[in-house]
Amino acid sequence: MSETRSAPAAWTKAEHDRTRRSAFAGCVGTLIEYYDFSLYGYMAVVIAPLFFPGGNLAVSLLSTLAVFGTAYVIRPLGGIVFGYIGDRYGRKKALLSTLVCMGIGSTLMGLLPTYATLGVVAPALLVLVRLFQGFSAGGEVGGSATFIAESTPPHLKATYGAFTPLGSTGGFALAAAVAGAVTALTTPEQMSAWGWRVPFLLAFPLTLLCLWARTRVKETHVVNPKARKEMSPVGQVFRRQPRALLQATAISAATNGTAYIGLTYMSIHLIHRLGYPAGSVYWVATMAIGVSALLMPLGGYIGDRIGLHRLMVLGLMGYVLLTYPMMSLMGNGLAIAGVAYLVIMLNTVATQVSCYTLLPMLFEQEHRYTGVATGFNLGVILAGGTAPFVAMWMVEKTGNILAPAYFVIVSAAIGLVAIATVSRRLRASYRLAA
């Protein structure tokens, strides 16, 4: 049974323009945030020996990916802080704040001294900057999803909700493209000496562009001053909507656990495990991730017609059935690996569109930003940020380079259970509380 949709109401040109502007601002801001945040994963092979020298690349990579994971540990704190700002002072203020913080963090990343310069202080600074980036990212996606959802008419929730994953996945693609371009234009020695810094430093002008876009949108949440004296938004979420928080966490864990293998680990797999040239792999990643990003609006269009429940199930079942066989084909040449990579990534269109559209529907407006950000970030900690590290660890422990596929399958299974628990609510309503 499909979700019941509200009949399309009259939609004025002003409302249409407002929705488009909000979707664009949410998309480009999230794109730059995730460009900044994901660069670390694409630069991991280069960064590893610079900050964790020791002669064993596998050990260096594990250390580097462990730092990648630490940024996710602090994300819930970012979600709580920026969620408080968004729920008590307006969505726009919170989203501008997250963007500024991420821009600062990425610029600092590009300026960090390496182990050769500062010794053990260098990896310590690396951890601090990644924590700062994670804190910022913790408030971004939940806020973008909430902001777009509150700017969109009921019959187009998924269509415009798709702009958040378009931005986040597009950020990964942009990062891969820039990493590929810098790798192609530098020698390996230049890349290690200074080339790896260039993509991070590009964050500064990109941040200025996105700040301009976000200052042009209208606020969607006007707060009554009396509400600021009530229980904090995070307290309201845990007290009034614990079931929704648990559902959001599980759906996020499934969405991110499946997606992050493709978004962050797969390039490491192709370079480190299968021996393909790094520059070529970055372009393959750009293609696979970029195509899936561009298909997000199509996924939203489909989601508004067949229902979010069905769309999510299609994506999760795709991961269950296709991840292992596609990974097993990747050793047969880079062209075949690229096609297999794309097939895996296509499933994220369905899961991400469903997740980002559904999560704001689970929470009441007065604490929606906090609820979405907290649930999403808890799920990311459980299965997203840990994905590349767990994937590397599984391969090292088992000797099976296809072992990460089992992580994806388990994550997808969790999602299938979670979406079943909210399907009744989806059937009952396809509206956000105003």
Secondary structure, DSSP 4 states (H G I P E B T S, - for coil): -PPP-PPPPP--HHHHHHHHHHHHHHHHHHHHHHHHHHHHHHTHHHHHHHHS-SS-HHHHHHHHHHHHHHHHHTHHHHHHHHHHHHHHH-HHHHHHHHHHHHHHHHHHHHH---HHHHTTHHHHHHHHHHHHHHHHHTTHHHHHHHHHHHTS-GGGHHHHHTHHHHHHHHHHHHHHHHHHHHHHHS-HHHIIIIITHHHHHTHHHHHHHHHHHHHTSPPS-PPPGGGGGSS-HHHHHHHH-HHHHHHHHHHHHHHHHHHHIIIIIHHHIIIIIT---HHHHHHHHHHHHHHHHHTHHHHHHHHHHH-HHHHHHHHHHHHHHHHHHHHHHTTS-HHHHHHHHHHHHHHHHHHHHHHHHHGGGGS-GGGHHHHHHHHHHHHIIIIITTHHHHHHHHHHHH--TTTHHHHHHHHHHHHHHHHHHHHHHHHH------
